[in-house]
Every structure is written in C-alpha cells, then in structure tokens.
C-alpha cells in the first residue's frame, strides 16, 4: 500500500499534538505553538549559520530532560525568543512541566526558535514591550487540530527568497509504521522555485496538487543561478524553521536521527540552504503511541526519509498559500 497524506495533510494528523497561531498584522509578525497532549520525546538539529534558539542543548540525548511540553516558533529575531517564556508561564499555571520537588512549581520544557522578519515593513516601534509574549499566549489558547497555512503564525512576516514566505504543513501515513508530519515556517535566503519559472524545486514530491501541480518547463539549470533568492542578505536575516511529529515511539537519539534526516527536506525545497545567513532548525517530536517495528534501523530510515519528504512539501505549501501583507510578490503572482 502506498503512503498517503493524512485526513488534514497537516502536523495534527499525528494524534497527541495541537497547533495554535497568532499574528499581529500591524507589526507583520506572528507566533506558532505546537502543544503536546503529554510530554513528548524530542530532539533538535541546527544547521543554519545564524540560528536563534532556546533550550535546544537541553534536548541532546545525553542530557537529563528527554521530553517537551511544547515547541514555540516565532518571528521577531531575538525579540521573538521571549514568546516561549509566556508559554512556560501559562503551562506552569496549568500544572504542566518537569516535576521539581513538592511545593515548587513544575518546570515546563518549551524549546523554541526564531526567524528574522524585522525588515518586512511592519511597525516595529514597540519600545520595551515586544508583542511576542502576548502573541504566544494567544497562540496557546488557539491550539486546535486545524493548522493554518500561508501568512499565519511564525510565517506571517516571512519571505522565502524574493517571494512571500509563510507557514506550511504536510503529513504521510506510512503503512505498517505510523504517521509522520511536518510544519515549516519559511523565511529562507534561498529560492523555493526554479529559475525563470514557477515550478517548485520540490515539485517531484508533490501529492494531489497540494502546491499547484506545476512541473518544470525546462530542465537545464545553471549551477550558479539561484533564481529568486534574497539579494544582499546580512547575518541572521533568513531562516526556515521545521517541526516533525510522529506517533512512532522513538528514543531521544532516534528522534535526533529523524531531525537530521528531515533537514534534507529543506535541501529538496530550497536552493541554496543552510547558508551563513540562515538559522535553519528542525525539531522532531514523538508521541510514542506506536512501537518502532523491527528491524529498527530500517524502520527509522523509512521514517526519516518520509519526514524529509513531508518537510519539503510543507515548505512548498507555506509559500503556495502565502498572501501579501503589503507589496510583496507571492507565488501566485508568477503566472
């Protein structure tokens, strides 16, 4: 039986996870919260040359904590890292978190990552009150099984090369194994479309015309032609963030391997990628609902490969669904 997308073709096709988004269209920024029903095994893989992250070191397999309560993705560059603080406070008030000792509040484990959307034309004159804590609280309250696509959440103010970026998601049900899904906030330096045409680099991975069904018009490429990449970038101006979720039970080390393999989804969808300007990060989450079949190495390989495919598709869907906040050029404008 062939692998197919889940019912909603989104991250929440994996039972045990919810997604919430909030945006400020005046500021042109947003926050996305991925909430686990119960602590989920997690790992992170950081490949970009200019990352902005929170508690990714905590997820290393050799360290104490092996599960998270939520993941937070945000715009705002360094200001957006404060979004996770609000989620920590809210979850702690709910009694969620790593138990410390009787009489003390729990410690919610909420890793996060940010992308740079400060130069997108929005009103960033927030003084000492950046909007990210507020947006994070709104996103947490908005968590459901519906995953908004396009100019939503952390992808609200994003740019994918010279095109409007956004938030995308995709899933696959793997017969005999389980479900794997991805969410991406696409703010890449590189281009997601092939030079001088509107075919996505990851066009061959598309399922059911989920991002337009456009095949390349020609196949001869110039290795030095990056097409609609960003012009004259500076450090940390570009980042694509990804979250992989699966119901297959993984150890922290196995989740790390899935995150590593899933980074290839960025390479399939964005050219160039993992540049010095990018802060690319992939998180991997496991609800542990289904056992990892034997032989485990082969099953893990299948899962990681499918995660990369889902992430490539999520990148394309985020750009395909994006709409302009101002005068940005969108994929649908390419004709």
Secondary structure, 3 states (H helix, E strand, C coil): CCCECCCCCCHHHCCCEEEEEEEECCCCEEEEEEEEEEEEEEEEEECCCCCCEECCHHHCCCCCCCEEEEEEEECCHHHHHHHHHHHHHHHHHCCCCECCCCCCCCECCEEEEECCCCCCCCCCCCCCCCCHHHHHHHHHHCCECCCCCECCHHHCCCEECCEECEEEEEEEEECCCEEEEEEEEEECCCECECCCCCCECCHHHCCCCCCCCCCCCCCCCCCCCCCCCCCCCCCCCEEEEEEEEEEECCCHHHHHHHHHHHHHHHHHHCECCCCCCECCEEEEEEEEEECCCCCHHHHHHHHHHHHHHHHHHHHHHHHHCCCCCCCCCCHHHCC
